Amino acid sequence: MTAPGASHSAYTALEARFRRIGLLGGVQALLDWDTATMMPSGGGEARAEQHAVIATIVHAETCAPDIGDLLARADDKNLGEAERGNLRAMRHCYVHATAVDARLVEEVNRATARCEMAWRDAKPASDFAALKPHLEAVLALVRERAATKAAVLGGSPYQALLDEHNPGLTQTAVRDFFAQIERFLPGLVREVLDTQGPPPANMRVAAPLAAQQRLGADLMRLMGFDFVHGRLDESRHPFMSGTGDDVRITMRTDEGDFVTGMLAVIHETGHALYERGLPARWRWQPGGDAAGSAMHEAQALLWEMQIGRGRPFLTAVAPIASARLGTPLDAARLIAIVQRVEPGMIRVDADECTYPLHVLLRFQLEEALFDGRLAVADLPGAWSDAMQRLIGIRPANHAEGCLQDIHWMLGSFGYFPSYALGVAAAAQMVEAAETEMGDLSGALANGNVSGLLGWLRTNIHAHGSLLSADAILTRATGRSFDATALERHLRRRYL
């Protein structure tokens, strides 16, 4: 048995070591942001080498022999609740890091950096053949990583990838969740399509790109974003990067349709608000990170779907958008555009009702890629068939098919289920917030989000990953990840 003093001394040493690891992770995040926004096209090969070196250093720091010794000596019983949560998160990092060797870490990071560069050219050209060898290389390496981790963690290789993104999430739990989605959502979509009225005369509202960027910043401020600690830029695929004191987001604009960029910036600002709201005491510690990818996506999708597509918030946004874009735009038209349900090819542009089906498609294809039923060469055809089966349409080209998302190019297999779990959790959170605070509609219609943001800060953000995602969600809403609140929300809004 470890003496209390020695145990706490070991834990204190671990905090110092993981702070350094966390800071190095911040360097990686900055490299990622620069790659997507500022790096010249000729810098790709050098950037791949930089990524590989930084990843190798982080891996070596996390796998250092004395880290394992310190973790063994740090006794949970001698720590407070928050410290125990941080120690649990440290152990999760350590187990995943030590399951793979430095050679594989370096190869994965080099291959994914090259694949991302190839994707940036292949996507606009709809050139799957150009991307195929790069994606095959990434998949082979991630399969190796997943198999190595599965041997340590137990379960399937794909489950090991799920655990990377959402600690404790099992493949069985994800399958059960999607079975719940499949029980009600396809029928609900058909019912909405049969009963909704005709679309607005013009579903697309053109606006200059510079005006859209300024509107994006307006919306970020409306949502409570702090530009002293963040910024907004443009990229081909919208994303958020950075750390609590330096949170950077990008938006994707389309001169022919400002709504795409508007919803993207609302989504990414949701991510950014979560990062800014994570507990400052635990910054640079594993316990100060988000409670998994599903919880992170829940924050973004809460703002994009639950709030950003709702009548009250759009009532506040319409005059701001009209003034900023120089285009007459009343709230009724904006609501009709944003709440239109129409099967489409692109996940990030999907309506609320069909969105989870896009995620289900990716989950099913990922499972097939990792259990050997699907090869990269057959991915375009499998994607097209799954789109027809789940959503009723087929992509006309690879850009609107299997090349549309960046995740697989980055080796982020096992991430996609986080989006569907996040949509469901977002519905649970808004339902719980309204139960506690009363109807939010009046405040949102006046552009006042402070009550909702405060509820999220207290009930979700402040916990970081000092508690598990399941524990945080259960404390806040009374249930773990569950689709029943999502079904209630969709029926209430669309039927």
Secondary structure, DSSP 8 states (H G I E B T S, - for coil): ---HHHHHHHHHHHHHHHHHHHHHHHHHHHHHHHHHHT--GGGHHHHHHHHHHHHHHHHHHHT-HHHHHHHHH--GGGS-HHHHHHHHHHHHHHHHHHTS-HHHHHHHHHHHHHHHHHHHHHHHHT-HHHHHHHHHHHHHHHHHHHHHHHHHH-S-HHHHHHHHHSTT--HHHHHHHHHHHHHHHHHHHHHHHHHS----S-------HHHHHHHHHHHHHHTT--GGGEEEEE-SS--EEEETTEEEEEE---TT-HHHHHHHHHHHHHHHHHHHHS-GGGTTSGGGS-S-HHHHHHHHHIIIIIITTSHHHHHHHHHHHHHHHTS---HHHHHHHHT-----S-GGG--TTTHHHHHHHHHHHHHHHHTTS--GGGHHHHHHHHHHHHTS---SSSTTTTTS-SGGGGT-TT-THHHHHHHHHHHHHHHHHHHHH---HHHHHTT--HHHHHHHHHHTGGGTTSS-HHHHHHHHHSSSS-SHHHHHHHHHHH-
